[in-house]
């Protein structure tokens, strides 16, 4: 469907109404675990957290340089702090790549023109913020269902 005036679909629905209708607290296909056998269709749940950065923009070429990145997440019970940090920092680097570096380019006839690692730009070590702060808030999860094994 095409947007009309940038905020409403042709059928009269606003962008907000469409977003609200497609949003939910669970991914599609998720099924609660069976109370007796503990089996279900696992699905992701939303993560509670926030992120921010300090950045500079090179006035000559428009390049964005991220100096510091801060991430804070409610991670439940911390079992392996190093692993949590690695997951969060890895996600930050992926986000930087998707936002600032990565782009699939196509020719006029629809062929990918940057299908090699030389032409497809991903973050390099110099693109990763030197200062990274990771804050993990521990909130143990209380299950809303009981697993009973007979």
Secondary structure, DSSP 8 states (H G I E B T S, - for coil): --EETTTEETTS-BHHHHHHHH--SB-TT-----TTT-------B---EEEEEEEEE-TTT--EEEEEEEEEEE-SS-S-HHHHHHHHHHHHHHHHIIIII----B-TTS-BS--STTTS----GGGS-SEEEEEEE------SS-----
